[in-house]
Every structure is written in structure tokens, then in C-alpha cells.
Amino acid sequence: MGTSGHRTAGEPEMVDVLRSSLPPAADVARLADVFGLMADPGRIRILATLLEAGEVCVHDLASVSGLSESSVSQALRLMRAQRVVATRRSGRHVFYRLDDSHVRMLLDLAITHVGHSPAISAALPAGSEPSIHPIHQEPS
């Protein structure tokens, strides 16, 4: 540290500590893949629908999201591979749901974050609310 108690740039010890605190490379790559899944508006509509509704079949997800059933199926395959969604079969129908509470929390937090974004708030007329609100809230 410098004489004033502040760190200086290029401290090898600090760099080593920070580098060792990073998640393993494989986890970083998997995390980037999960966030990449959420980088598409159609997949966000699918995920938001699952967040709100619980279990939904491909046909209904396509109707709600405005995507073709083929596009929804492809998106769900990607999400399933990353353990973002899980399935339940009932006869000939397959129902999709968010895989676990971590996925629900991540999505809910992201939606809340967008609703509280200063850039969005600054662009709104005084006294109005953002149009993006959390669509799923735990019971109080």
C-alpha cells in the first residue's frame, strides 16, 4: 500500500488474492452460457412465462412468446442443457418449468433490476412508473 493507506496500482499480492478468489474457469464458462441464454428477447419471454405460470407446454409457450413451436423447442433444448428448465411428461405432452429456486431468483432479480434501472427511470415522465415490474413475488 502507498504511504497514505491507499492501494497503488499493480500490487502483485492484491492481484494474486483477487485472481485466487475467482470461480474455477469451468464454472465461469457455464455461468456465461446461462447468462447467454438470457440474452435473447424470445427466450426471456419464455422464461418470464415459466416464472409466472409454473409449468407450461411448448404450444402454450409459443402462443405467449410469439415464437414458433420449433423456435420454442430449440430454446428449451438449450435451456435444459444448462439446467435452467426441467420437464415433466404427461402422456404425449411435455411440460416445462424453471429448474429450481436459484433460476427463479436470478430471473426475478434481473427483471427487478431492469425496473429499477436509472437509465429507464430518467427517460420516464415525472411521477410515472417503469412498465417492467417483477412478475413473480413470493407470498408475504
C-alpha positions in Angstrom: 0.0 0.0 0.0 1.1 3.6 -0.5 2.0 5.8 2.4 -1.4 7.3 2.6 -3.0 3.9 3.3 -4.5 3.6 -0.2 -3.5 0.8 -2.6 -1.5 1.6 -5.6 -2.0 0.1 -9.0 -0.1 -3.0 -9.9 0.2 -4.6 -6.4 1.2 -8.2 -7.2 -0.1 -9.5 -3.9 -3.5 -8.0 -4.4 -3.7 -9.3 -7.9 -2.9 -12.8 -6.7 -5.6 -12.6 -4.0 -8.2 -11.4 -6.5 -7.2 -14.0 -9.1 -7.5 -16.8 -6.5 -11.0 -15.6 -5.5 -12.4 -16.1 -9.0 -14.6 -19.2 -9.6 -12.9 -22.0 -11.5 -12.7 -21.5 -15.3 -15.3 -24.2 -16.0 -17.8 -22.5 -13.7 -17.1 -19.1 -15.3 -17.8 -20.6 -18.7 -21.0 -22.3 -17.6 -22.2 -19.1 -16.0 -21.5 -17.2 -19.2 -23.6 -19.8 -21.0 -26.5 -19.3 -18.6 -26.4 -15.6 -19.0 -26.1 -16.0 -22.7 -29.4 -17.9 -22.7 -31.0 -14.8 -21.2 -29.5 -12.5 -23.9 -32.4 -13.2 -26.3 -35.8 -11.4 -26.0 -37.7 -14.6 -27.1 -36.0 -16.7 -24.5 -36.7 -14.0 -21.9 -40.4 -14.2 -22.8 -40.3 -18.0 -22.4 -38.5 -17.7 -19.0 -40.9 -15.0 -17.8 -43.9 -17.1 -18.7 -42.4 -20.1 -16.8 -41.7 -17.8 -13.9 -45.3 -16.6 -13.8 -47.1 -19.8 -14.7 -45.0 -22.6 -13.3 -45.4 -25.5 -15.8 -46.3 -24.8 -19.5 -46.3 -26.9 -22.6 -44.5 -25.9 -25.8 -47.7 -25.0 -27.7 -48.7 -22.5 -25.0 -45.2 -21.1 -24.7 -45.2 -20.5 -28.4 -48.6 -18.7 -28.2 -47.5 -16.5 -25.3 -44.0 -15.7 -26.6 -45.0 -15.1 -30.3 -42.4 -17.7 -31.4 -42.9 -20.8 -33.5 -43.2 -24.1 -31.7 -40.0 -25.1 -33.4 -38.2 -22.0 -32.1 -39.5 -22.6 -28.6 -38.5 -26.2 -28.7 -34.9 -25.2 -29.8 -34.7 -22.6 -27.0 -35.9 -25.1 -24.4 -33.3 -27.6 -25.5 -30.6 -25.0 -24.9 -32.1 -24.1 -21.5 -32.5 -27.7 -20.5 -28.8 -28.4 -21.3 -27.8 -25.6 -18.9 -30.3 -26.9 -16.2 -32.3 -23.7 -16.5 -35.6 -25.6 -17.2 -36.8 -29.1 -16.3 -39.5 -31.3 -17.8 -42.5 -33.4 -16.7 -44.1 -35.8 -19.2 -47.9 -36.4 -19.0 -48.9 -38.8 -21.8 -47.9 -37.3 -25.1 -47.4 -33.8 -23.6 -44.2 -32.4 -22.1 -44.5 -29.6 -19.6 -41.5 -27.2 -18.9 -40.8 -25.4 -15.7 -37.9 -23.4 -14.2 -35.4 -25.9 -12.8 -35.0 -24.6 -9.3 -35.3 -21.7 -7.0 -31.9 -20.3 -8.0 -33.1 -19.9 -11.6 -36.3 -18.3 -10.4 -34.4 -15.9 -8.1 -31.9 -15.0 -10.8 -34.7 -14.2 -13.3 -36.8 -12.3 -10.8 -33.8 -10.3 -9.7 -32.9 -9.4 -13.3 -36.5 -8.3 -14.0 -36.5 -6.2 -10.9 -33.1 -4.7 -11.8 -34.4 -3.6 -15.2 -37.3 -2.0 -13.5 -35.0 0.0 -11.2 -32.5 1.0 -13.9 -31.6 4.7 -13.6 -31.5 5.0 -17.4 -35.1 3.8 -17.6 -36.2 5.9 -14.7 -34.5 9.0 -16.2 -36.3 8.5 -19.5 -39.8 8.3 -17.9 -42.0 11.3 -17.4 -42.0 12.6 -13.8 -44.3 10.6 -11.5 -44.7 7.6 -13.8 -43.6 4.0 -13.1 -41.5 1.8 -15.3 -43.5 -0.7 -17.4 -41.3 -3.6 -16.3 -42.2 -4.9 -12.9 -41.3 -8.2 -11.2 -43.9 -10.7 -12.4 -43.4 -13.1 -9.6 -43.3 -12.3 -5.9 -43.0 -14.7 -3.0 -46.1 -14.6 -0.8 -45.6 -12.3 2.3 
